[in-house]
Each structure stands twice: as structure tokens, then as C-alpha cells.
Amino acid sequence: MKAKCIIDSILESSKIYASAAQIKGFITQVYAQLYDYAVIVGLRKTADSLPYEPYVKYKFPPQISVEQTTVPQFCYPDAHIWQKCTELKGHHTKFESFSFVLTDVTGTRQYGYCRRVLPPDLSNQPRTPEVICVVSPLNATKLYNQVLDEVEKRRMQNSLRAEEFLQAVYGRPMPSPGQSVTIRAMEIEPYETLTTTNVYEEAECLTFTRSPDSQREGIDYECLLNTLSVSQIIKIFASILLERKIIFIAERLSILSSCVHAFASLIYPFSWQHTFIPLLPPNLIDVVCAPTPYIVGLLSSNAHLLHSIDDEMDEVLIVDFDNHKFLQRTGDEKLILPKKLHRALITALDMAKSEGQSLRSLMVPEAFLRFFLETTGSFNDFMIHVPGAGRQFQKEEFVCKASNAPSIMVFLQWFTETQMFEVYTTERENDRNVVLGTFEEKVLEFQSEDHGELFSDHRRFKKFKLFGKNKKK
């Protein structure tokens, strides 16, 4: 019954979108604490014959109510396949990072940042892992991963040290975008050398910095190039722009989480407005039967559940990361984007694949950012002030005049009808002081380079295809 209520809540929230005021409020609001709450989730058996189930071992603040069917289930979507071990499956390590997203009935999202660790054991006996989870209303992956690094170090000594640090962090205010917060904590040695006799020697100052543009921070673009072909990446990107239903499948939590978040970030400066569940617990599988768009991540150990509801899944793109292929698709994915820009993306991503990891991490998001500069970069030229009505976006004028290329005009005709474009537009109509992000800065840069105008059609395609070569220099 609880699972059904959660599913109903998710489906209802898929019809509601955060307002421009909410979006701005989430970004600029001053938060008195660094996170909403934290939990440490373990595994237990109610009977020897039954599989493990997740449960809350620790929570802070202590008065919070954490439903067993929500956060613990998202921390362990694979609880049913766990056995005691001395290292995390497939990792040869003692930790794994991933994240999930919770959406309430108002469309408001909460982000869960997780670190799965094996508790210390001097004799290295088989044991079950724990998940340290920090839940926040903010998308700030890099900052919270830094926090989890410190919690993990302390957990490798004992649970009390980890809990003390979580309490100390909670009391610090969330820094504004681009700002930092400093926390005084007791210094410890690297956990590889810890024994039960180690002690904290002195206080150290830890600094955590919040990115000024969080949608693309802490994103692992390398995972996309390692798991899929360039052609597949572009087809998935096009399907996301059309706001279709997409299911991603992978064996490992970290790969699934990283790839799903990476794909969601490729549509920057726009953002996915529909159901978004990077890690779907098996008890919520009916979410994929929703008639509305969604992006869902499913562990391969739970993929068999799709067979029983296959008839109820209409026009869903299913992507298998482990086997590098589409399990199901509509068939028109190659026809969605303007042909010249589609070819330019292929050229740019092929260049990225031939580079080293650090350069690839810059070139992949840059390729897709350039795509939006070519198609929507003149957006502000069609924002006018109407006396008595404020700022208004001239959508029809934008579609007809943003580009002389017929293929881009066709693209804009349907893209301007998407929910992601509508929210982007509404935000800028309602707030003339929108914080400049990477996209807006790039638009100003290109307009300055071209004397107030974006590229002519001939130059724009040429420069877009060559941007990767420029990155090399």
C-alpha cells in the first residue's frame, strides 16, 4: 500500500512543474544548515530464508521521520541480491558513490547523495555494507561528494566519528552559489592506516565550495563515452529533447547513476521537468507505465520486472549500458535534430573520444552547449518589454527569425513547445535579474566576437564543427 501511494505521488508530481519563482528560490535561498537530513542505512534479515532489507541505523536530526519505503529503498535498490562480502561487487574497493532524486506532489525535488562503504573489520570478515546518505533540496554534487569523502574517512575509524562529523556539518549554513563554507573538524590519518587505537590529534579547517552553476558540476561525462557509441549518445540526447520516456539499465549503481545524471546535464541550459528517478527501487516499477515523460534508471538485477508490464509501456526508449545497445526504441531518433548540427555533434564527440580524460570532460559538454548556442542563442533578442505587462518572449518571431536554416526552424517549432523550454522562458520573463550562467556568458562572448550578431549560417556550422580542434590548441 505504501509503495502504491509513492507511485501515485510520483505520477501526480509529473504533471506539476516548479514555477520560475521556485526555481530562483531554490538557487538563491539562504539555507540555515548544509543539508536537510542525513541517514546511515544498513541491511538486515528478518529471517534466514529471506533476502536482506534496508533499514535506518542512524539519522540526524533525530526527530526526522524517514519512511522505510522511501529513502532506505533508494539507498538499496539492490538489497534483494546482497550477500556478505569483503569488497563491493565488481569494484575491488570498499566504497561506491551514487545519487537519487525524490519528487513530491508539488514538483519540488530533493537530492540524495550516497556513499556505500564496507564498515571496518580488522579480520576482514565478510559483512554487509552501509550507505551514508545526505539529503538536500539543492543540486550540488561536487560539494556533497566532498562532505561524503570526510564522513567516509571517519566511518573507517568508527561510526561515532562519522556521526559527530555529520552533526557538525549540519550546523553550518549552505554557501551561496560560487561561495564556500569552512568547518572545523578533528584531523585524522588516511583510513588505510587506521587502527582502533588511532586518535584525533588536532582541529583542521575543511572548506567546501558550492559551484556557481550546479547543473553541470561534478558530472562524469567519461562514463558516456565508455558505455555508448557517439551515435547512440546523440540519439538519446535527441529523445530527451523531445521529452520522451527513457529507461536506462546497468549492473552497477555508480555507472547507472553517473550516466543518467550526465545525460540530464547535456540539455543545459534547459532542465528536465518531468519524472526523474536515476535509481528506481523494484517496488516502484509501475512508475514506468506512466503516460507522461520520464527518465528512469533501473539496475540490471531488476530489469526482468519490465517483462511483466511490457504491454503497458508505450514508445519507451530502453538503453542497456552494460551491453552498449538499445533494447527498445522508436526508430526515428536519428531524424530529430537538424542534419548539419547532428553531423557537427558527431564530429565533435569523435574528436573528444581521441583525447585524454581531462580534455574529454571539457569537450563533451561544450559540444552540446554549442548545439544550443546555434539553435537558441538569440533567445534574448526576442525578449521585449510590454508596458503594463512586463517582459514577454516573442515565441513566433523567435521560431521564424532565429535562423535562416529551414532545418533549425523546424527544430524550434517543436522544441519551443516542450515543457523544458516553457519553464526556461517563464523564468526569464518573470525575473530580469536572472543569474548569468555558463550559457548566458557564452552567448555574450559570441555576440561580442561577431559584432552583436550570432554566426551566419555558413560560419556557425563551420565553427561548430571545428570547436573541438580549437580545444586542442
For each residue, the residues with C-beta under 8 A, 3 or more apart:
1: 4 5
2: 5 6 67 69
3: 6 7 69 283 284
4: 1 7 8
5: 1 2 8 9
6: 2 3 9 10 69 70 284
7: 3 4 10 11 284 286 287
8: 4 5 11 12
9: 5 6 12 13 104 105
10: 6 7 13 14 103 275 277 284 287 290
11: 7 8 14 15 275 287 290 292
12: 8 9 15 16 105
13: 9 10 16 103 104 105 106 107 275
14: 10 11 103 274 275 290 292 293 294
15: 11 12 292
16: 12 13 105 106 107
17: 107 273 419 423
18: 22 23 26 107 108 109 273 423
19: 22 23 426
20: 23 24 423 426 427 428 429 430 431
21: 24 25 430
22: 18 19 25 26 107 108
23: 18 19 20 26 27 423 427
24: 20 21 27 28 427 431 434
25: 21 22 28 29
26: 18 22 23 29 137 138
27: 23 24 177 435
28: 24 25 176 177 435
29: 25 26
30: 173 174 176
31: 34 137 138 173 174
32: 173
33: 36 170 171 172 173 174
34: 31 136 147 169 170 171 172 173 174 181 208
35: 38 134 135 136 144 147 169 170
36: 33 110 135 136 137
37: 59 60 61 64 66 135
38: 35 59 60 132 133 134 135 166 170
39: 56 57 58 59 60 66 71 72 75 133 135
40: 56 57 58 59 130 131 132 133 159 162 163
41: 54 55 56 57 71 72 75 76 130 131 133
42: 54 55 57 128 130 131
43: 52 53 54 55 76 79 82 128 129
44: 52 53 55
45: 48 50 51 52 53
46: 50 53
47: 50
48: 45
49:
50: 45 46 47 53
51: 45 79 80 81 82
52: 43 44 45 76 79 80 82 128
53: 43 44 45 46 50 79
54: 41 42 43 68 72 73 75 76 79 131
55: 41 42 43 44 68 72
56: 39 40 41 59 66 68 71 72
57: 39 40 41 42 130
58: 39 40 159 163
59: 37 38 39 40 56 62 64 66
60: 37 38 39 64 163 166 167 170
61: 37 64 170
62: 59
63:
64: 37 59 60 61
65:
66: 37 39 56 59 70 71 72
67: 2 70 71
68: 54 55 56 72 73
69: 2 3 6 72 73 283
70: 6 66 67 73 74 102
71: 39 41 56 66 67 74 75 102 112 133 135
72: 39 41 54 55 56 66 68 69 75 76
73: 54 68 69 70 76 77 79 281 283 284
74: 70 71 77 100 102 112 279 281
75: 39 41 54 71 72 100 112 114 116 131 133
76: 41 43 52 54 72 73 79 82 131 281
77: 73 74 253 279 280 281 282 299 302
78: 81 82 253 299 301 302
79: 43 51 52 53 54 73 76 82
80: 51 52 282 301
81: 51 78 301
82: 43 51 52 76 78 79 128 129
83: 126
84: 126 127 128
85: 88 89 118 126 127 128 129
86: 118 124 125 126 127
87: 91 92 93 94 118
88: 85 91 93 94 95 96 116 118 129
89: 85
90: 251 252
91: 87 88 95 96 252 254
92: 87
93: 87 88 96
94: 87 88 117 118
95: 88 91 115 116 117 118 152
96: 88 91 93 115 116 252 253 254
97: 114 115 116 145 148 254 257
98: 114 116 253 254 256 257 258 278 279
99: 111 112 113 114 141 257 261 278 279
100: 74 75 111 112 114 257 277 278 279
101: 109 110 111 112 276 277 278
102: 70 71 74 109 110 111 112 135
103: 10 13 14 107 108 109 110 275 276
104: 9 13 107 108 110
105: 9 12 13 16
106: 13 16
107: 13 16 17 18 22 103 104
108: 18 22 103 104 137
109: 18 101 102 103 137 139 276
110: 36 101 102 103 104 135 136 137
111: 99 100 101 102 135 136 137 138 139 140 144
112: 71 74 75 99 100 101 102 133 134 135
113: 99 133 134 135 136 141 144 145 147 148
114: 75 97 98 99 100 131 132 133 148
115: 95 96 97 131 132 133 148 151 152
116: 75 88 95 96 97 98 129 130 131 132 253
117: 94 95 129 130 131 132 152 155 156
118: 85 86 87 88 94 95 121 127 129 130
119: 127 129 130 155 159
120: 155 156 157 158 191 194
121: 118 124 125 127
122: 195 196
123:
124: 86 121
125: 86 121
126: 83 84 85 86
127: 84 85 86 118 119 121
128: 42 43 52 82 84 85
129: 43 82 85 88 116 117 118 119
130: 40 41 42 57 116 117 118 119 155
131: 40 41 42 54 75 76 114 115 116 117
132: 38 40 114 115 116 117 148 151 152 155 162
133: 38 39 40 41 71 75 112 113 114 115
134: 35 38 112 113 144 147 148 151 166
135: 35 36 37 38 39 71 102 110 111 112 113
136: 34 35 36 110 111 113 140 144 174
137: 26 31 36 108 109 110 111
138: 26 31 111 174 214
139: 109 111 214 215
140: 111 136 143 144 210 211 214 217 218
141: 99 113 144 145 214 217 218 219 261
142: 145 146 209 211 217 218
143: 140 146 147 208 209 210 211
144: 35 111 113 134 136 140 141 147 148
145: 97 113 141 142 148 149 218
146: 142 143 149 150 208
147: 34 35 113 134 143 144 150 151 169 208
148: 97 113 114 115 132 134 144 145 151 152
149: 145 146 152 153
150: 146 147 153 154 165 185 206
151: 115 132 134 147 148 154 155 162 165 166
152: 95 115 117 132 148 149 155 156 162 191
153: 149 150 156 157 188 190 191
154: 150 151 157 158 161 162 164 165 188
155: 117 119 120 130 132 151 152 158 159 161 162
156: 117 120 152 153 191 194
157: 120 153 154 161 188 191 194 198
158: 120 154 155 161 162 196
159: 40 58 119 155 162 163
160: 163 164
161: 154 155 157 158 164 165 188 200
162: 40 132 151 152 154 155 158 159 165 166
163: 40 58 60 159 160 166 167
164: 154 160 161 167 168
165: 150 151 154 161 162 168 169 185
166: 38 60 134 151 162 163 169 170
167: 60 163 164 170 171
168: 164 165 171 172 183 184 185
169: 34 35 147 165 166 172 183
170: 33 34 35 38 60 61 166 167
171: 33 34 167 168
172: 33 34 168 169 181 183
173: 30 31 32 33 34 181
174: 30 31 33 34 136 138 181 210
175: 179 180 181 208 209 210
176: 28 30 179 210
177: 27 28 210 211 212 213 214 435
178: 209 210 211 212
179: 175 176 209 210
180: 175 207 208 209 210
181: 34 172 173 174 175 207 208 210
182: 205 206 207 208
183: 168 169 172 205 206 207 208
184: 168 203 204 205 206
185: 150 165 168 203 204 206
186: 200 201 202 203 204
187: 200 201 202 203 204
188: 153 154 157 161 191 194 198 200
189: 193 194 198
190: 153 193 194
191: 120 152 153 156 157 188 194
192:
193: 189 190 198
194: 120 156 157 188 189 190 191 198
195: 122 198
196: 122 158
197:
198: 157 188 189 193 194 195
199:
200: 161 186 187 188
201: 186 187
202: 186 187
203: 184 185 186 187
204: 184 185 186 187
205: 182 183 184
206: 150 182 183 184 185
207: 180 181 182 183
208: 34 143 146 147 175 180 181 182 183
209: 142 143 175 178 179 180
210: 140 143 174 175 176 177 178 179 180 181 214
211: 140 142 143 177 178 214 217 218
212: 177 178 437
213: 177 216 217 437 438
214: 138 139 140 141 177 210 211 217
215: 139 265 268 269 271 437
216: 213 219 265 268 365 438
217: 140 141 142 211 213 214
218: 140 141 142 145 211
219: 141 216 258 261 262 265 365
220: 223 258 261 262 361
221: 224 225 262 360 361 364 365
222: 225 226 357 360 361
223: 220 226 227 255 258 259 262
224: 221 227 228 233 259 262 263 364
225: 221 222 228 230 233 349 352 353 360 364
226: 222 223
227: 223 224 250 255 259 321 322 324
228: 224 225 232 233 236 319 321 324
229: 232 233 324
230: 225 233 234 345 346 349 350 353
231: 234 235 334 346
232: 228 229 235 236 319 324 325 326
233: 224 225 228 229 230 236 237 349
234: 230 231 237 238 337 342 345 346 349
235: 231 232 238 239 326 329 333 334 336
236: 228 232 233 239 240 246 263 317 319 333
237: 233 234 240 241 263 266 267 337 345 368
238: 234 235 241 242 333 334 336 337
239: 235 236 242 244 246 317 330 333 336
240: 236 237 243 244 246 263 264 266 267 272 295
241: 237 238 267 336 337 415 418 420
242: 238 239 336 414 418
243: 240 273 274 293 418 419 420
244: 239 240 293 315 316 317 330
245: 288 290 293 294 313 314 315 316 317
246: 236 239 240 294 295 296 316 317 318 319
247: 288 296 297 298 306 316 317 318 319
248: 256 259 260 263 295 296 297 298 319 321
249: 256 297 298 299 300 303 318 319 320 321 322 327
250: 227 255 256 259 297 299 300 320 321 322
251: 90 255 299 300 301 322
252: 90 91 96 255 256
253: 77 78 96 98 116 256 257 279 299
254: 91 96 97 98 257 258
255: 223 227 250 251 252 258 259 321
256: 98 248 249 250 252 253 259 260 278 279 297 298 299 321
257: 97 98 99 100 253 254 260 261 278 279 297
258: 98 219 220 223 254 255 261 262
259: 223 224 227 248 250 255 256 262 263 297 321
260: 248 256 257 263 264 278 295 297
261: 99 141 219 220 257 258 264 265 278
262: 219 220 221 223 224 258 259 265 266
263: 224 236 237 240 248 259 260 266 295
264: 240 260 261 267 271 272 276 295
265: 215 216 219 261 262 268 365
266: 237 240 262 263 365 368
267: 237 240 241 264 270 271 272 368 420
268: 215 216 265 271 365 368 369 372 438 439
269: 215 372 424 437 438 439 440
270: 267 372 420 421 423 424
271: 215 264 267 268 420 423 424
272: 240 264 267 276 295 420
273: 17 18 243 419 420 423
274: 14 243 292 293 294 295 419
275: 10 11 13 14 103 287 290 292 293 294 295 296
276: 101 103 109 264 272 294 295
277: 10 100 101 280 284 287 294 295 296 297
278: 98 99 100 101 256 257 260 261 295 296 297
279: 74 77 98 99 100 253 256 257 297 299
280: 77 277 284 285 287 288 296 297 298 302
281: 73 74 76 77 284
282: 77 80 285 302 305
283: 3 69 73
284: 3 6 7 10 73 277 280 281 287
285: 280 282 288 298 302 305 306 309
286: 7 289 309
287: 7 10 11 275 277 280 284 290 294 296
288: 245 247 280 285 294 296 298 306 309 313 316
289: 286 309 312 313
290: 10 11 14 245 275 287 294
291: 314
292: 11 14 15 274 275
293: 14 243 244 245 274 275
294: 14 245 246 274 275 276 277 287 288 290
295: 240 246 248 260 263 264 272 274 275 276 277 278
296: 246 247 248 275 277 278 280 287 288
297: 247 248 249 250 256 257 259 260 277 278 279 280
298: 247 248 249 256 280 285 288 302 303 305 306
299: 77 78 249 250 251 253 256 279 302 303
300: 249 250 251 303 320 322
301: 78 80 81 251
302: 77 78 280 282 285 298 299 305
303: 249 298 299 300 306
304: 307
305: 282 285 298 302 308 309
306: 247 285 288 298 303 309 310 313 318
307: 304 310
308: 305
309: 285 286 288 289 305 306 312 313
310: 306 307 313
311:
312: 289 309
313: 245 288 289 306 309 310 316
314: 245 291
315: 244 245 330
316: 244 245 246 247 288 313 328
317: 236 239 244 245 246 247 326 328 329 330 333
318: 246 247 249 306 326 327 328 329
319: 228 232 236 246 247 248 249 325 326 327
320: 249 250 300 323 324 325 326 327
321: 227 228 248 249 250 255 256 259 324
322: 227 249 250 251 300
323: 320
324: 227 228 229 232 320 321
325: 232 319 320
326: 232 235 317 318 319 320 329
327: 249 318 319 320
328: 316 317 318
329: 235 317 318 326 333
330: 239 244 315 317 333
331:
332: 335 336
333: 235 236 238 239 317 329 330 336
334: 231 235 238 342
335: 332
336: 235 238 239 241 242 332 333
337: 234 237 238 241 341 342 345 371 411
338: 341 342 375 405 407 408 410 411
339: 342 343 407
340: 343 344 405 407 461
341: 337 338 344 345 371 374 375 407 408 461 464
342: 234 334 337 338 339 345 346
343: 339 340 346 347 465
344: 340 341 347 348 370 371 461 464 465
345: 230 234 237 337 341 342 348 349 367 368 371
346: 230 231 234 342 343 349 350
347: 343 344 350 351 465 468
348: 344 345 351 352 363 366 367 370 464 465 467 468
349: 225 230 233 234 345 346 352 353 363 364 367
350: 230 346 347 353 354
351: 347 348 354 355 363 468 469 471 472
352: 225 348 349 355 359 360 363 364 367 468
353: 225 230 349 350 360
354: 350 351
355: 351 352 359 360 363 471 472
356: 359 360
357: 222 360 361
358: 361 362
359: 352 355 356 362 363 471 472
360: 221 222 225 352 353 355 356 357 363 364
361: 220 221 222 357 358 364 365
362: 358 359 365 366 471
363: 348 349 351 352 355 359 360 366 367 468 471
364: 221 224 225 349 352 360 361 367 368
365: 216 219 221 265 266 268 361 362 368 369
366: 348 362 363 369 370 467 471
367: 345 348 349 352 363 364 370 371 467 468
368: 237 266 267 268 345 364 365 371 372
369: 268 365 366 372 373 438 439 442
370: 344 348 366 367 373 374 464 467
371: 337 341 344 345 367 368 374 375 464
372: 268 269 270 368 369 375 376 377 439
373: 369 370 376 377 439 442 443 446 454
374: 341 370 371 377 403 408 454 455 460 461 464
375: 338 341 371 372 402 403 408 411 412 415
376: 372 373 379 402 412 415
377: 372 373 374 442 443 446 454
378: 381 382 398 402 454
379: 376 382 383 393 398 402 428 443
380: 383 428 443
381: 378
382: 378 379 393 394 395 397 398 401 402
383: 379 380 391 392 393 394 428 429
384: 391 392 394
385: 390 391 392
386: 389 390 391 392
387:
388:
389: 386 392
390: 385 386 429 430
391: 383 384 385 386 428 429 430 432
392: 383 384 385 386 389 429
393: 379 382 383 398 425 428 429
394: 382 383 384 397 398
395: 382 398 399 416 425
396: 399 400
397: 382 394 400 401
398: 378 379 382 393 394 395 401 402 412 416
399: 395 396 402 409 412 413 416
400: 396 397 409
401: 382 397 398
402: 375 376 378 379 382 398 399 408 409 412
403: 374 375 408 409 412 457
404: 457
405: 338 340 408 409 457
406: 409 410
407: 338 339 340 341 410 411
408: 338 341 374 375 402 403 405 411 412
409: 399 400 402 403 405 406 412 413
410: 338 406 407 413 414
411: 337 338 375 407 408 414 415
412: 375 376 398 399 402 403 408 409 415 416
413: 399 409 410 416 417
414: 242 410 411 417 418
415: 241 375 376 411 412 418 421
416: 395 398 399 412 413 421
417: 413 414 421 422
418: 241 242 243 414 415 421 422
419: 17 243 273 274 422 423
420: 241 243 267 270 271 272 273 423 424
421: 270 415 416 417 418 424 425
422: 417 418 419 425 426
423: 17 18 20 23 270 271 273 419 420 426 427
424: 269 270 271 420 421 427 428
425: 393 395 421 422 428 429
426: 19 20 422 423 429 430
427: 20 23 24 423 424 430 431 434
428: 20 379 380 383 391 393 424 425 431 434
429: 20 383 390 391 392 393 425 426
430: 20 21 390 391 426 427
431: 20 24 427 428 434
432: 391
433:
434: 24 427 428 431 440
435: 27 28 177
436: 440 441 444
437: 212 213 215 269 440 441
438: 213 216 268 269 369 441 442
439: 268 269 369 372 373 442 443
440: 269 434 436 437 443 444
441: 436 437 438 444 445
442: 369 373 377 438 439 445 446
443: 373 377 379 380 439 440 446 447
444: 436 440 441 447 448
445: 441 442 448 449
446: 373 377 442 443 449 450 454 455
447: 443 444 450 452 453 454
448: 444 445 451 452
449: 445 446
450: 446 447 453 454 455
451: 448
452: 447 448
453: 447 450 456
454: 373 374 377 378 446 447 450 460
455: 374 446 450 459 460 463
456: 453 459 460
457: 403 404 405 460 461
458: 461 462
459: 455 456 462 463
460: 374 454 455 456 457 463 464
461: 340 341 344 374 457 458 464 465
462: 458 459 465 466
463: 455 459 460 466 467
464: 341 344 348 370 371 374 460 461 467
465: 343 344 347 348 461 462
466: 462 463 469 470
467: 348 366 367 370 463 464 470 471
468: 347 348 351 352 363 367 471 472
469: 351 466 472 473
470: 466 467 473
471: 351 355 359 362 363 366 467 468
472: 351 355 359 468 469
473: 469 470
